[in-house]
Amino acid sequence: MPLKILIIKPSSLGDVVHTLPAVAAIRDAHADSEITWVINPEWAPLLRGNRDIDHVHIFPRGEFSGFGAPGRLLPWMRETRRLQPDVALDFQGLFRSALIAKISGAKRILGMSDAREGSRLFYTEIARVNRHEHAVDRYLKLAEAFGASSDLRFPIPTGDQLPRFDAFPGFVVVVVGKSKRRFPTSENCVDLSNQTSLLQLIWLLRAAAFVISVDSGPMHVAAAVTTNLVSIHTRTDPRRVGPYNEAATIWKNGKLIRVADLASVADLRKKGRKFLPDDVGPVAQLALRALAKQPLI
């Protein structure tokens, strides 16, 4: 009988991306296993075509609140109880994710030492992690506690091309994401805010010659598919939540720093200053240099 493994990482977008290498390592170590991933419905498209995953178990968290919630929750709990995995790995580290592992009937439940909300009370085994490390490294240590060791890989789907949008000739600025603001457009600027699905966003990030992003889920997707990236950090520590890509660049406190050089930079954990109009020029120059190296189509 194949080993039945339950991966628990319902959200969010960036965190799901960070978990992909750990699950890939688990697949490599347990090639004949049956792997099921518990995930929120809005992030499930990120697993499309992922050969490391056999089944997706949807966690419709948004349905479990308000009037009638118990009537929706109880059937989901019964369905989850039928999973009966041999082992569950809780990459979320919260009470609800540990409870999902318990409800599933898992014989072993593995979690990390920095888990919160009393979730460690549910674990049968705990992997020691450093909470100041990048999430990818922390999740890989949980996989290693389960006997996994592998080359790093991020299986990201190819995405879906946007209708009526041609990537050639090269576009200069495309605004994507969710926002209540309206952005000015021009001949070489397109506003696609609130208009793209997750898979369309992934296609757009793959097609882009350069990506400029704030610290966000889409930035982590971009870091997995391109080296031409600037991630803007004001309050966050880029060594912990920045792009997991040594060739990428981060902006912090008015400085542009290659990710490979972050270890030698002091005071990155401290609250940084805002991104100001004077900071646009250096970031734009970095993007323009990358664009100049692109082959003419």
C-alpha positions as CSV (number, residue, x, y, z in Angstrom):
1,M,0.0,0.0,0.0
2,P,1.4,3.5,-0.9
3,L,2.1,5.8,2.0
4,K,-0.7,8.4,2.3
5,I,0.6,11.9,3.0
6,L,-1.5,14.9,3.8
7,I,0.0,18.4,3.2
8,I,-1.8,21.2,5.1
9,K,-1.1,24.7,3.7
10,P,-4.4,26.3,2.9
11,S,-3.1,29.9,2.4
12,S,-1.9,32.4,1.4
13,L,-0.5,32.8,-2.1
14,G,3.0,33.5,-1.1
15,D,3.0,30.8,1.6
16,V,1.7,28.2,-0.9
17,V,4.6,29.1,-3.3
18,H,7.1,28.8,-0.4
19,T,5.8,25.3,0.4
20,L,6.2,23.9,-3.2
21,P,9.9,23.0,-2.8
22,A,9.3,21.1,0.4
23,V,6.4,19.1,-1.1
24,A,8.6,18.5,-4.2
25,A,11.3,17.1,-1.8
26,I,8.8,14.9,-0.1
27,R,7.7,13.5,-3.5
28,D,11.3,12.8,-4.4
29,A,11.8,11.0,-1.1
30,H,8.6,9.1,-1.3
31,A,8.0,8.5,-5.0
32,D,5.3,5.9,-4.6
33,S,3.3,7.8,-1.9
34,E,-0.2,9.3,-2.4
35,I,0.0,13.0,-1.6
36,T,-3.1,15.2,-0.9
37,W,-2.9,18.9,-0.3
38,V,-5.4,20.8,1.8
39,I,-5.8,24.3,0.2
40,N,-8.2,27.2,0.0
41,P,-10.2,27.2,-3.3
42,E,-8.7,30.6,-4.4
43,W,-5.2,29.2,-4.4
44,A,-5.9,25.8,-5.8
45,P,-5.1,26.8,-9.4
46,L,-1.5,27.3,-8.3
47,L,-1.3,23.4,-8.1
48,R,-2.6,22.8,-11.6
49,G,-0.5,20.3,-13.4
50,N,1.7,19.7,-10.3
51,R,3.0,16.1,-10.6
52,D,4.0,16.1,-7.0
53,I,0.4,16.2,-5.9
54,D,-2.1,13.4,-6.4
55,H,-5.2,15.0,-4.9
56,V,-6.4,18.4,-3.8
57,H,-8.7,18.7,-0.7
58,I,-10.4,22.0,-0.8
59,F,-10.8,24.0,2.5
60,P,-13.6,26.5,1.8
61,R,-12.8,28.6,4.8
62,G,-15.1,31.4,3.6
63,E,-18.1,29.2,3.9
64,F,-17.6,28.4,7.5
65,S,-18.8,31.6,9.0
66,G,-22.2,33.3,9.4
67,F,-25.7,31.8,9.5
68,G,-25.8,28.2,8.5
69,A,-22.0,27.6,9.0
70,P,-22.4,24.4,11.1
71,G,-24.5,22.9,8.3
72,R,-21.6,23.4,5.9
73,L,-18.8,22.6,8.3
74,L,-20.0,19.2,9.5
75,P,-20.1,17.6,6.0
76,W,-16.6,18.9,5.3
77,M,-15.4,17.5,8.5
78,R,-16.8,14.1,7.6
79,E,-15.2,14.2,4.2
80,T,-11.9,15.2,5.8
81,R,-12.2,12.3,8.3
82,R,-12.3,9.9,5.4
83,L,-8.8,10.9,4.3
84,Q,-7.1,8.8,7.0
85,P,-3.5,9.6,6.0
86,D,-0.5,7.8,7.4
87,V,1.1,11.2,8.1
88,A,0.1,14.8,8.0
89,L,2.5,17.7,7.7
90,D,1.3,21.0,9.0
91,F,3.1,23.8,7.1
92,Q,0.6,26.4,8.3
93,G,1.4,26.2,12.0
94,L,-1.9,27.5,13.4
95,F,-4.6,26.0,15.6
96,R,-7.1,25.4,12.7
97,S,-4.5,23.7,10.5
98,A,-3.3,21.4,13.3
99,L,-7.0,20.6,14.0
100,I,-7.5,19.7,10.3
101,A,-4.6,17.2,10.7
102,K,-6.3,15.8,13.8
103,I,-9.7,15.6,12.1
104,S,-8.1,13.7,9.2
105,G,-7.2,10.8,11.4
106,A,-3.5,11.0,10.7
107,K,-1.4,8.5,12.6
108,R,1.5,11.0,12.7
109,I,1.3,14.8,12.7
110,L,4.5,16.7,12.0
111,G,4.8,20.5,12.6
112,M,7.4,23.2,13.2
113,S,8.7,24.5,16.5
114,D,7.6,28.1,15.7
115,A,3.9,27.0,15.3
116,R,1.4,29.2,17.1
117,E,-2.0,29.2,18.8
118,G,-1.4,25.9,20.7
119,S,-1.1,23.9,17.5
120,R,2.0,22.1,18.8
121,L,-0.3,20.2,21.3
122,F,-1.6,18.2,18.3
123,Y,1.8,17.3,16.9
124,T,3.4,13.9,17.4
125,E,6.7,15.2,16.0
126,I,8.2,18.7,15.9
127,A,10.9,19.9,13.5
128,R,13.2,22.5,15.0
129,V,13.3,25.7,12.8
130,N,14.6,29.2,13.2
131,R,11.8,31.7,13.0
132,H,14.1,34.3,11.5
133,E,14.9,32.1,8.5
134,H,13.2,32.5,5.2
135,A,9.9,30.6,5.0
136,V,11.2,28.3,2.2
137,D,14.1,27.2,4.4
138,R,11.8,26.6,7.4
139,Y,9.4,24.5,5.3
140,L,12.3,22.5,3.9
141,K,13.4,21.6,7.4
142,L,9.9,20.2,8.1
143,A,10.3,18.1,5.0
144,E,13.7,17.0,6.1
145,A,12.2,15.9,9.4
146,F,10.1,13.5,7.3
147,G,13.2,12.1,5.6
148,A,13.1,14.4,2.5
149,S,16.2,15.8,0.8
150,S,16.2,17.1,-2.8
151,D,17.3,19.7,-5.3
152,L,15.3,22.9,-5.0
153,R,12.5,23.3,-7.5
154,F,9.3,25.4,-7.8
155,P,6.7,23.7,-9.9
156,I,4.7,26.7,-11.1
157,P,2.0,26.3,-13.8
158,T,2.5,27.9,-17.1
159,G,-0.7,30.0,-16.6
160,D,-3.4,31.2,-18.9
161,Q,-2.9,33.9,-21.6
162,L,-5.0,36.9,-21.2
163,P,-7.6,37.5,-23.9
164,R,-6.9,40.5,-26.2
165,F,-3.5,41.0,-24.7
166,D,-0.4,40.5,-26.9
167,A,3.0,40.4,-25.1
168,F,4.8,41.4,-28.3
169,P,5.9,44.0,-29.1
170,G,7.2,44.4,-25.6
171,F,4.9,46.1,-23.1
172,V,6.4,48.7,-20.8
173,V,4.0,49.0,-17.8
174,V,1.2,46.7,-16.8
175,V,-0.6,47.3,-13.5
176,V,-2.0,44.2,-12.0
177,G,-3.5,43.2,-8.6
178,K,-6.5,44.2,-6.6
179,S,-7.1,47.8,-5.9
180,K,-9.9,50.4,-5.5
181,R,-7.8,53.0,-7.2
182,R,-7.8,53.8,-10.9
183,F,-4.4,54.1,-12.6
184,P,-3.6,56.5,-15.4
185,T,-3.0,54.7,-18.7
186,S,-1.1,55.8,-21.8
187,E,0.2,54.3,-25.0
188,N,2.6,52.0,-23.2
189,C,0.7,51.5,-19.9
190,V,-2.1,49.1,-19.4
191,D,-4.3,48.9,-16.3
192,L,-5.3,45.3,-15.6
193,S,-6.1,45.7,-11.9
194,N,-9.0,43.6,-10.8
195,Q,-9.1,41.9,-14.2
196,T,-6.8,38.9,-14.0
197,S,-7.3,35.4,-12.6
198,L,-4.4,33.8,-10.7
199,L,-3.4,31.7,-13.7
200,Q,-3.5,34.8,-15.9
201,L,-1.3,36.6,-13.5
202,I,1.2,33.8,-13.6
203,W,1.3,33.9,-17.4
204,L,1.8,37.7,-17.3
205,L,4.7,37.3,-14.8
206,R,6.3,34.8,-17.1
207,A,5.9,37.0,-20.1
208,A,7.2,40.1,-18.5
209,A,10.8,41.1,-19.2
210,F,11.0,42.8,-15.8
211,V,8.8,42.7,-12.6
212,I,8.6,45.4,-10.0
213,S,6.5,44.4,-7.0
214,V,5.8,45.2,-3.4
215,D,6.3,42.4,-0.8
216,S,3.3,40.2,-1.8
217,G,2.2,36.9,-3.1
218,P,2.6,37.8,-6.8
219,M,6.2,38.8,-6.0
220,H,7.0,35.3,-4.7
221,V,5.5,33.8,-7.8
222,A,7.7,36.1,-9.9
223,A,10.7,35.1,-7.9
224,A,10.1,31.5,-8.8
225,V,9.9,32.1,-12.6
226,T,12.3,35.0,-13.3
227,T,15.5,36.7,-12.1
228,N,14.5,40.1,-13.4
229,L,12.7,41.3,-10.3
230,V,12.8,44.1,-7.8
231,S,10.9,43.6,-4.6
232,I,10.1,46.7,-2.6
233,H,10.3,46.3,1.2
234,T,9.4,49.1,3.7
235,R,8.5,47.4,6.9
236,T,9.5,43.8,6.3
237,D,12.8,42.0,6.5
238,P,13.7,40.8,3.0
239,R,15.9,38.0,4.4
240,R,12.8,36.4,5.9
241,V,10.0,37.3,3.5
242,G,11.9,38.6,0.4
243,P,12.3,36.8,-3.0
244,Y,13.8,33.4,-2.6
245,N,16.1,34.0,-5.6
246,E,19.7,35.0,-5.3
247,A,19.7,36.8,-8.6
248,A,16.7,39.0,-7.7
249,T,17.0,42.5,-6.2
250,I,15.3,44.1,-3.2
251,W,14.7,47.8,-2.4
252,K,15.1,48.7,1.2
253,N,15.7,52.1,2.8
254,G,16.6,53.7,-0.5
255,K,19.1,51.0,-1.5
256,L,19.0,48.4,-4.2
257,I,20.6,45.2,-3.0
258,R,21.0,41.8,-4.7
259,V,19.5,39.0,-2.7
260,A,22.8,37.2,-2.8
261,D,24.3,40.1,-0.9
262,L,21.7,40.4,1.8
263,A,23.6,38.4,4.4
264,S,26.3,41.1,4.6
265,V,23.9,44.0,5.1
266,A,23.1,45.2,8.6
267,D,19.8,46.5,10.1
268,L,17.5,45.0,7.5
269,R,15.1,43.8,10.2
270,K,14.4,47.4,11.4
271,K,11.4,49.2,10.2
272,G,12.3,50.9,6.9
273,R,11.3,54.2,5.3
274,K,8.7,54.7,2.7
275,F,9.3,54.4,-1.0
276,L,9.5,58.0,-2.2
277,P,9.3,59.6,-5.7
278,D,13.1,60.0,-5.7
279,D,13.4,56.2,-5.5
280,V,11.6,55.6,-8.8
281,G,14.6,56.6,-10.9
282,P,17.1,54.0,-9.7
283,V,14.5,51.2,-9.9
284,A,13.5,52.3,-13.4
285,Q,17.1,52.4,-14.5
286,L,17.6,48.8,-13.3
287,A,14.6,47.7,-15.2
288,L,15.7,49.6,-18.4
289,R,19.1,47.9,-18.2
290,A,17.4,44.5,-18.1
291,L,15.1,45.4,-21.0
292,A,18.1,46.5,-23.1
293,K,19.5,42.9,-22.8
294,Q,16.3,41.4,-24.1
295,P,16.6,40.0,-27.7
296,L,14.7,41.8,-30.4
297,I,11.6,39.9,-31.6
